[in-house]
């Protein structure tokens, strides 16, 4: 079955056209943030340091912090100590200068001056004397300065407020704006052209990332050096364009850094529950984290779509324009998943004006594969749809019908035709049997005979499948899921190319059908990424509201995505939308877990269990009353009691190591402010970041 979106040519469109037109117009170039005329904004962005950092740290302009928090003296105590140290030094100098401490400190001076210099007013004698006075004064100043921590005072109130000096431009062989990797490989002319485009303000961040990706293809042998150099010399910054012809998105909501591949979704709060190295730093997500999949749980209005889903989808769309990723975004129509112009393909299921259709069978020609994916979509959410508790028998039933039908008609059945076959309608089954007999398909006849024998028997799942497929056999979906070639179906086989796809699900009156279609897309996604030829392209599926989508097979598929350079982003209003036996496996299969504000305590308990415990230092303070034994002591205690109103006590501090939950269920339910979330991260290389309290609004 031919499906649109599988071609790596200019035929992939950012702006769909009506069905009647066969050739789409070339899309208009998406505007971006206008650079300065001399390109200084782009060059500044490109040359900004991006040091290596812990997982999730926004690396653009990041300054590393210590791993552990230094013991910081309170400002009041620091100022008081500095003033007292200065007064002590002044007092010591005054006592020395006025002779109250004797003249011993002048002995070195007398040893330095020869006895022949008897004139006390000689210039040399005066210079040596005042030089010695200066040495003594500096020694006193250094001593009291260390005691009074003047260096800490200078660092806190002067150095911290001083503007950083502008960094010098890097050397040409280290300047990324000069494209040194091209120069080393001998493509000097291409490097000069790209450097000139950058200085002139004609290059964007997407252009830089896209051309760098094309250069990686040259280095890996997928493209020839001559083709790359010729394209750069001809088109400059517009070389190696995305098939849609777009060089940027129509607009941007979040902050992106395509050099590191990150999108900033918030700021790690300066809170004692966060590791010191993370406090106050930006939090950025990229393919190295999304490759382990992300699960975000929070009630309606907590910010899942606006602060998590759309920034991530926007970032993945930019990666697709740079030739680095393929993205499929699934959500309800009007859910705020970005403008249609930000995507190459927009499938509006249930909308008669939709240009694209959804391939019900995932673009495959194998009946067994199509049956497995379709069975997962239809009955994968049923705890025990039949004996055995999985979809194997449903897969067998569908394969017994899809195989014969394709052998006779050269295509898979449409939704109405499949419903009739599952219902056991005599006419369609008889026509199918006659077609198999005419073509001599004996093995497929046996499959059809087995299906007819099972119909009406106890435990037959055909009725369940027919009831589920009937949800799609509605007038609202009459023009969709066509298999006759009259529509333009999109298939997830297109994940071999950097496509940007949005699937709008119908919600009003078709909630069950929407959940079934979301399961269908997830099943097709996990099946398609496993057989991709080019796994250097990161593939990501984003499902906004995965209620009813998580099934045992879906969890197993998510676990396999990391090895295929792919990942999923799922959002839920509550973990109650997932069957209880699957909550633990789902949290274990996703490497990045996010709990937003407003979580219920029982949801918080599941997160607390998966995040585990850690060893912390606990301090127990005990106040013990002091008993005076002497008359003087009793009198002193009486005066002290009158002044303070309390009996004299001695404080004892006990420090011990205890094991406590990183975040308790109560803290997750009641201690996360609005607009915040607690997020743990895992990279595809296995690096971990503990649960972090993040402000999603900054």
C-alpha positions in Angstrom: 0.0 0.0 0.0 1.5 3.3 -1.1 1.3 5.9 1.7 2.1 9.5 1.6 5.0 10.8 3.7 7.4 8.0 2.8 9.4 9.9 0.2 12.5 11.8 1.0 11.9 14.3 -1.8 10.4 17.7 -2.1 7.0 16.0 -2.2 6.8 16.1 1.6 4.7 19.2 2.3 4.6 21.6 5.2 1.4 23.2 3.9 -1.1 20.6 2.7 -3.2 21.2 -0.4 -6.7 20.1 -1.4 -7.1 16.5 -2.5 -8.0 17.6 -6.1 -4.5 19.0 -6.7 -1.8 16.6 -7.7 1.2 18.9 -7.4 1.7 21.0 -4.3 3.0 24.5 -4.4 6.4 25.1 -2.9 5.9 26.1 0.7 6.8 29.6 1.8 9.8 30.0 4.0 9.0 30.1 7.7 10.1 33.4 9.3 12.4 33.3 12.2 13.7 35.7 14.7 15.5 38.3 12.5 19.2 38.4 13.0 21.3 41.5 13.2 22.5 42.9 9.9 26.1 41.9 10.6 25.2 38.4 11.9 26.6 39.2 15.4 23.5 37.6 17.1 24.1 34.3 15.3 27.9 34.4 15.9 27.4 35.2 19.6 25.0 32.3 19.9 27.4 30.0 18.1 30.4 31.0 20.1 28.8 30.8 23.5 30.4 28.1 25.7 28.5 24.9 26.3 30.5 22.9 28.9 29.8 19.3 29.7 27.3 19.1 32.5 25.1 16.7 34.4 22.0 15.3 32.7 19.3 17.8 32.2 21.4 21.0 32.8 20.8 23.7 30.2 24.4 23.9 28.8 24.1 27.1 26.9 26.3 29.6 28.8 26.3 27.3 31.8 28.7 27.9 34.6 29.6 24.9 36.7 29.0 24.8 40.4 30.5 22.7 43.1 29.0 19.2 43.7 28.5 19.9 47.4 27.3 23.1 49.0 30.0 25.1 50.8 29.4 26.2 54.3 28.5 29.8 53.9 28.8 32.2 56.8 25.8 34.4 57.4 26.2 37.9 56.0 25.6 39.5 59.4 28.3 37.4 61.0 30.7 37.9 58.2 30.3 41.7 58.3 30.7 41.8 62.1 33.8 39.6 62.0 35.4 41.8 59.3 34.7 45.0 61.3 36.0 43.5 64.5 39.1 42.2 62.8 39.8 45.7 61.3 39.4 47.3 64.8 41.7 44.7 66.3 44.3 45.4 63.7 44.0 49.2 64.2 44.3 48.7 67.9 47.5 46.6 67.5 49.0 49.2 65.2 48.2 52.0 67.5 49.7 50.2 70.5 52.9 49.5 68.5 53.1 53.0 67.1 52.7 54.7 70.4 55.1 52.4 72.2 52.7 50.7 74.6 54.0 47.3 73.5 57.7 48.2 73.6 60.2 48.7 70.9 60.9 45.1 70.1 59.3 45.4 66.7 61.9 48.1 65.7 64.8 45.8 66.3 65.0 44.6 62.6 65.0 48.2 61.5 68.0 49.0 63.8 69.8 46.0 62.4 69.2 47.2 58.8 70.5 50.7 59.3 74.3 51.0 59.7 75.7 52.9 62.7 77.5 55.3 60.4 74.0 56.8 59.4 73.8 58.9 62.5 71.7 61.6 60.9 68.0 60.7 61.7 66.8 63.0 59.0 68.8 61.5 56.1 66.6 60.5 53.1 67.9 57.0 53.0 67.2 56.5 56.7 63.7 57.9 56.4 62.9 55.7 53.3 64.1 52.5 55.1 62.2 53.4 58.2 58.9 54.0 56.4 59.4 50.9 54.3 59.7 48.9 57.5 56.6 50.5 58.9 54.7 49.5 55.8 55.9 45.9 56.1 54.7 45.7 59.6 51.3 47.3 58.7 50.8 44.9 55.8 51.6 41.9 58.0 49.0 43.1 60.6 46.5 43.7 57.8 47.0 40.3 56.2 46.7 38.6 59.6 43.5 40.3 60.6 42.2 40.0 57.0 42.5 36.2 57.2 40.9 36.2 60.6 38.1 38.4 59.5 37.6 36.6 56.2 38.0 39.8 54.1 38.5 37.7 50.9 35.1 36.1 51.4 33.6 39.6 51.9 35.2 40.8 48.7 34.0 37.8 46.7 30.5 38.0 48.0 29.9 41.8 47.6 32.3 42.9 44.9 33.3 40.0 42.6 29.8 38.6 42.4 28.4 41.9 41.2 31.1 42.7 38.8 30.2 42.3 35.1 32.1 39.5 33.4 34.7 40.7 31.0 33.9 39.9 27.4 35.7 36.8 26.1 38.2 37.1 23.3 37.2 35.7 20.0 38.5 32.1 19.6 41.4 31.3 17.3 40.3 30.6 13.6 41.1 26.9 14.0 38.9 26.7 17.1 36.1 29.1 16.0 32.9 27.2 15.1 31.8 30.1 12.9 34.8 29.4 10.6 33.8 25.7 10.1 37.2 24.2 11.0 36.0 20.6 10.4 35.4 21.4 6.8 38.8 23.1 6.4 40.6 20.1 7.9 38.9 17.8 5.4 39.9 20.0 2.5 36.5 21.7 1.8 38.0 25.2 2.3 35.8 26.9 -0.3 32.6 25.5 1.4 33.9 26.7 4.8 34.6 30.2 3.5 31.1 30.4 1.9 29.4 29.3 5.1 31.6 31.6 7.3 30.7 34.5 5.1 27.0 33.7 5.3 27.2 33.7 9.1 29.0 37.0 9.3 26.5 38.6 6.9 23.5 37.5 9.0 22.1 35.0 6.4 22.4 31.9 8.6 20.1 30.7 11.3 20.6 28.1 14.0 18.5 25.6 12.0 20.8 26.2 9.0 23.9 25.5 11.1 22.4 22.3 12.5 21.2 21.1 9.2 24.5 21.6 7.4 26.4 20.0 10.3 24.1 17.0 10.0 24.7 16.8 6.2 28.4 16.9 6.9 28.1 14.0 9.3 26.5 12.1 6.4 29.6 12.9 4.3 31.9 11.7 7.0 29.9 8.5 7.4 29.9 7.8 3.7 26.2 8.3 3.0 26.9 11.3 0.8 29.8 12.3 -1.4 32.1 15.2 -0.6 31.6 16.7 -4.1 27.8 16.7 -3.8 28.0 18.5 -0.4 30.5 21.1 -1.5 28.6 21.8 -4.7 25.4 22.3 -2.8 27.1 24.7 -0.3 28.8 26.7 -3.0 25.5 27.0 -4.9 23.0 27.7 -2.1 25.1 28.8 0.9 23.2 28.7 4.2 20.1 27.3 2.3 22.0 24.2 1.2 20.7 20.7 2.1 17.2 21.9 2.7 14.5 19.8 4.4 12.2 18.3 1.9 9.5 20.8 2.8 11.8 23.7 1.9 11.3 25.3 5.3 14.3 26.7 7.2 12.5 27.5 10.5 9.2 27.2 12.2 6.5 29.9 11.8 7.0 30.9 15.5 8.8 29.6 18.6 7.4 29.4 22.1 10.4 27.9 24.0 14.1 28.5 24.1 16.1 26.1 21.9 19.8 25.4 21.5 20.2 23.3 18.4 23.9 23.0 18.9 23.3 20.8 21.9 19.9 19.7 20.8 18.2 20.9 24.0 15.0 22.8 24.7 14.7 24.7 28.0 11.5 23.8 29.9 12.2 25.5 33.2 14.7 26.3 36.0 15.7 24.1 38.8 14.6 25.7 42.0 17.2 26.8 44.6 15.8 24.4 47.2 17.6 22.2 49.7 15.9 19.2 48.3 17.7 19.7 45.0 21.4 18.8 44.6 23.6 21.9 45.0 25.1 21.5 41.5 21.6 21.8 39.9 20.2 24.7 42.0 19.4 27.8 39.9 20.4 26.2 36.6 18.2 25.9 33.6 16.7 22.5 32.8 16.9 21.3 29.2 15.7 18.1 27.5 17.1 16.6 24.3 17.2 13.4 22.4 19.8 11.9 24.7 17.1 12.1 27.5 13.9 11.5 25.4 15.5 8.4 24.0 14.7 6.8 27.4 11.0 8.0 27.1 9.2 10.5 29.3 6.1 10.1 31.4 4.4 13.2 32.8 1.5 12.9 35.2 -0.6 15.8 36.5 -4.2 16.9 36.7 -5.9 19.1 34.1 -4.6 22.6 34.2 -1.2 21.6 35.7 0.6 22.7 32.5 1.3 19.3 30.8 0.5 20.5 27.3 1.6 24.1 27.4 4.9 23.7 29.4 5.9 20.2 28.5 4.3 18.7 25.4 4.4 21.7 23.0 8.0 22.8 23.8 9.1 19.2 23.2 7.1 18.9 20.0 8.5 22.3 18.9 12.0 21.2 19.6 11.6 17.9 17.7 10.1 19.8 14.7 13.2 21.9 14.6 15.4 18.8 14.8 13.4 17.4 11.9 14.1 20.6 9.8 17.7 20.0 10.6 17.5 16.4 9.4 18.1 14.9 12.8 14.7 13.6 13.9 11.2 12.4 12.9 8.3 13.3 15.1 4.7 12.2 15.4 2.4 14.3 17.7 -0.9 12.8 18.7 -3.6 14.8 20.6 -7.1 16.0 20.6 -8.1 18.5 18.0 -7.5 22.1 19.3 -5.3 20.9 22.1 -2.6 23.5 21.5 0.0 21.3 19.8 1.2 24.0 17.5 0.1 25.5 14.2 -0.5 23.3 11.2 2.3 25.1 9.3 4.8 23.7 11.8 4.1 20.2 10.4 4.6 18.4 7.1 1.5 16.2 7.6 -1.6 17.0 9.6 -4.1 14.1 9.9 -7.5 15.4 11.1 -9.4 12.2 11.8 -13.1 12.9 11.6 -12.7 16.2 9.8 -14.0 16.2 6.2 -11.4 18.9 5.3 -8.5 16.8 6.3 -6.0 16.3 3.4 -4.4 13.2 4.8 -5.8 9.9 6.0 -4.3 7.4 8.5 -3.2 4.0 7.2 -5.1 1.5 9.4 -2.5 -1.2 8.6 0.7 0.8 9.0 1.8 0.6 5.4 2.7 -3.1 5.7 1.8 -5.8 3.1 2.3 -8.7 5.6 -1.1 -9.9 6.9 0.4 -11.3 10.1 2.1 -8.0 10.9 -1.0 -6.0 10.1 -3.1 -8.3 12.3 -0.8 -8.0 15.2 -0.8 -4.2 15.2 -4.6 -4.0 14.6 -5.3 -6.5 17.4 -3.2 -4.4 19.8 -5.3 -1.3 18.9 -8.6 -3.0 19.1 -8.4 -5.1 22.3 -5.0 -4.4 23.8 -6.6 -2.4 26.6 -8.7 -5.3 27.8 -7.3 -7.0 30.9 -8.5 -10.4 29.8 -10.2 -10.1 26.4 -10.0 -13.9 26.1 -8.4 -16.8 27.7 -4.7 -16.2 28.0 -5.0 -12.5 28.7 -3.1 -11.2 25.7 -3.8 -10.4 22.0 -2.5 -13.6 20.4 -5.9 -15.1 19.7 -7.2 -11.8 18.4 -4.2 -11.6 16.1 -4.9 -15.1 14.8 -8.5 -14.2 14.1 -7.6 -11.1 12.2 -4.9 -12.9 10.3 -7.4 -15.6 9.2 -9.4 -12.9 7.5 -6.8 -10.3 6.3 -4.7 -12.9 4.5 -7.4 -14.4 2.3 -8.9 -10.9 1.7 -5.6 -9.5 0.4 -5.0 -12.6 -1.7 -8.3 -12.1 -3.5 -8.5 -8.3 -3.7 -4.9 -7.2 -3.6 -5.5 -5.0 -0.6 -6.6 -5.1 3.0 -10.3 -4.7 3.8 -11.8 -1.3 4.7 -13.5 -0.8 8.0 -17.0 -1.7 6.9 -15.7 -4.8 5.0 -13.7 -5.9 8.0 -16.7 -5.5 10.3 -18.8 -7.7 8.1 -16.2 -10.4 8.0 -15.8 -10.3 11.8 -19.6 -10.4 12.3 -19.7 -13.5 10.1 -21.9 -12.1 7.4 -22.7 -14.9 4.9 -22.4 -12.9 1.7 -18.9 -11.5 2.2 -17.5 -14.8 3.5 -19.1 -16.7 0.5 -17.6 -14.2 -1.9 -14.2 -14.5 -0.3 -14.4 -18.3 -0.4 -15.3 -18.3 -4.1 -12.4 -16.0 -4.9 -10.0 -18.3 -3.1 -11.3 -21.3 -4.9 -11.0 -19.6 -8.3 -7.4 -18.8 -7.6 -6.5 -22.1 -6.0 -5.4 -20.7 -2.7 -5.8 -23.9 -0.7 -3.8 -22.8 2.3 -5.8 -19.6 2.7 -9.0 -21.6 2.3 -8.0 -23.6 5.3 -7.5 -20.4 7.2 -11.0 -19.2 6.3 -12.5 -22.6 7.2 -10.9 -22.4 10.6 -12.4 -18.9 11.1 -15.9 -20.1 10.2 -15.7 -23.1 12.5 -14.7 -20.8 15.5 -17.6 -18.4 14.9 -20.2 -18.7 17.6 -18.1 -21.0 19.7 -17.5 -20.2 23.4 -14.4 -18.1 23.8 -14.5 -16.8 20.3 -13.1 -13.2 20.2 -14.6 -12.4 16.8 -17.6 -10.7 18.4 -15.3 -8.5 20.6 -13.3 -7.5 17.6 -16.4 -6.7 15.6 -17.7 -4.5 18.5 -14.5 -2.6 18.6 -14.1 -2.1 14.9 -17.7 -0.8 14.9 -16.4 2.2 16.8 -14.6 3.2 13.5 -17.5 2.3 11.3 -19.4 5.6 12.0 -20.6 8.3 9.6 -18.0 10.7 11.0 -15.2 8.4 9.8 -16.8 7.5 6.5 -14.0 9.1 4.4 -11.1 7.7 6.5 -9.1 4.5 6.7 -9.6 4.0 3.0 -7.8 1.1 1.4 -8.9 1.5 -2.2 -6.3 4.2 -3.1 -8.7 7.1 -3.3 -7.3 8.9 -0.3 -3.8 10.0 0.8 -3.0 7.8 3.8 -0.1 8.5 6.0 2.0 5.6 7.2 4.5 5.4 10.1 6.8 3.7 7.7 7.8 7.3 6.9 9.9 7.4 10.1 13.0 6.7 7.9 12.8 10.4 6.9 12.7 13.6 8.9 9.0 14.1 8.8 6.8 16.2 11.1 3.4 14.7 11.7 0.4 15.8 13.8 -2.6 13.5 14.3 -5.7 15.2 15.6 -8.0 12.8 17.4 -11.8 13.3 17.6 -13.0 13.7 21.2 -16.6 14.8 21.2 -18.7 11.7 21.1 -15.8 9.5 20.0 -13.7 9.1 23.1 -13.4 5.3 22.8 -12.5 5.6 19.2 -9.8 8.2 20.0 -8.2 5.9 22.6 -8.2 3.1 20.1 -6.6 5.2 17.4 -4.0 6.4 19.9 -3.2 2.7 20.7 -3.0 2.1 16.9 -0.5 4.9 16.4 1.7 3.7 19.3 1.6 0.1 18.1 2.6 1.1 14.6 5.3 3.4 15.9 7.0 0.7 18.0 6.7 -1.8 15.1 8.1 0.7 12.6 11.1 2.0 14.5 12.3 -1.6 15.0 12.8 -2.1 11.3 14.2 1.3 10.3 17.2 1.3 8.0 18.7 4.6 9.2 18.7 4.6 13.0 20.8 7.7 13.2 17.6 9.6 12.8 15.9 10.0 16.2 12.3 9.1 16.2 9.8 10.3 18.8 6.1 9.8 19.4 4.4 12.4 21.6 0.9 11.5 22.9 -0.9 14.2 24.8 -3.3 12.3 27.2 -2.4 8.6 27.0 -5.5 7.5 28.8 -6.4 4.0 27.8 -3.2 3.7 25.7 -0.9 1.8 28.0 -1.2 -1.9 27.5 1.1 -4.8 28.3 2.4 -4.9 24.7 2.8 -1.1 24.7 5.0 -1.3 27.8 7.2 -4.0 26.2 7.4 -1.9 23.0 8.5 1.2 25.0 11.3 -0.9 26.6 12.7 -1.7 23.2 12.7 1.8 21.9 16.0 2.9 23.4 18.0 0.5 21.3 16.4 1.8 18.2 17.2 5.5 18.9 13.6 6.3 19.5 11.4 7.3 22.4 7.9 8.3 23.4 6.4 11.2 25.5 3.3 10.3 27.4 1.1 12.5 29.6 -1.6 11.3 32.0 -4.0 13.1 34.3 -3.5 10.4 36.9 -1.9 7.0 37.1 -5.4 5.6 37.8 -5.8 5.8 34.0 -3.3 2.9 33.8 -4.3 -0.6 35.1 -2.8 -1.2 38.5 -0.6 -4.2 37.3 1.0 -1.9 34.6 1.8 1.2 36.7 5.1 -0.2 38.1 6.3 -1.6 34.7 5.4 1.7 33.0 7.3 3.8 35.5 10.2 1.3 35.1 10.1 1.4 31.3 10.4 5.2 31.1 13.7 6.7 32.1 12.3 10.3 32.6 9.5 10.7 35.1 7.7 13.9 35.8 5.1 14.6 38.6 3.4 17.9 38.2 1.7 20.0 40.9 -1.7 18.8 42.1 -0.8 15.1 42.1 -3.0 12.8 44.3 -1.3 11.1 47.3 -1.9 7.7 45.8 -0.2 8.7 42.6 2.6 10.3 44.7 3.1 6.9 46.4 3.9 5.2 43.1 6.4 7.9 42.2 7.9 7.8 45.7 8.4 4.0 45.4 10.1 4.2 42.0 12.4 7.1 43.1 13.5 5.1 46.1 15.3 6.3 49.2 18.7 7.9 50.0 21.0 8.3 52.9 20.7 11.7 54.6 22.3 13.3 57.6 19.8 13.9 60.5 20.6 16.2 63.4 18.9 15.6 66.8 19.1 18.6 69.1 18.6 18.1 72.8 18.4 20.8 75.5 19.4 19.7 79.0 18.8 21.9 82.0 21.9 22.9 83.9 21.8 22.4 87.7 23.9 24.8 89.7 25.6 23.4 92.8 27.4 26.5 94.2 25.7 29.6 95.7 27.3 31.8 93.1 26.1 29.5 90.3 22.6 29.5 91.7 22.6 33.3 91.9 23.9 33.6 88.3 21.2 31.2 87.1 18.5 33.2 88.9 19.6 36.4 87.2 19.7 34.6 83.8 16.2 33.2 84.4 14.9 36.7 85.2 16.5 38.2 82.0 15.6 35.4 79.5 12.6 33.9 81.2 14.0 30.4 80.6 16.0 28.1 82.8 19.7 27.7 81.8 20.2 24.8 79.4 23.0 23.0 77.6 22.4 22.0 74.0 23.6 18.5 72.7 23.6 17.8 69.0 23.6 14.2 67.7 24.3 13.6 64.0 23.4 10.3 62.4 22.8 8.8 58.9 19.3 7.8 58.1 17.6 6.4 55.0 14.6 8.5 53.8 12.5 8.8 50.7 13.8 11.3 48.2 10.3 12.6 47.8 7.4 11.3 49.9 3.9 10.9 48.7 2.7 13.7 50.9 5.4 16.1 49.6 4.5 15.3 46.0 0.8 15.9 46.7 1.1 19.0 48.9 4.6 20.4 48.6 4.9 21.1 44.9 3.9 24.7 44.1 1.7 25.5 41.2 3.6 25.7 37.9 6.3 23.4 39.2 7.1 19.7 38.8 9.4 17.1 40.2 11.4 15.4 37.4 13.9 12.6 37.4 16.1 12.0 34.3 18.0 9.1 32.7 20.2 9.4 29.6 20.5 6.7 26.9 24.1 6.1 28.2 22.7 5.3 31.7 23.5 8.5 33.6 21.0 9.5 36.2 19.7 12.7 37.7 17.8 12.5 41.0 14.3 13.9 41.3 14.5 17.7 40.8 12.0 20.4 41.8 11.7 22.5 38.6 9.9 25.8 37.9 8.2 25.3 34.6 7.3 29.0 34.2 10.9 30.3 34.0 
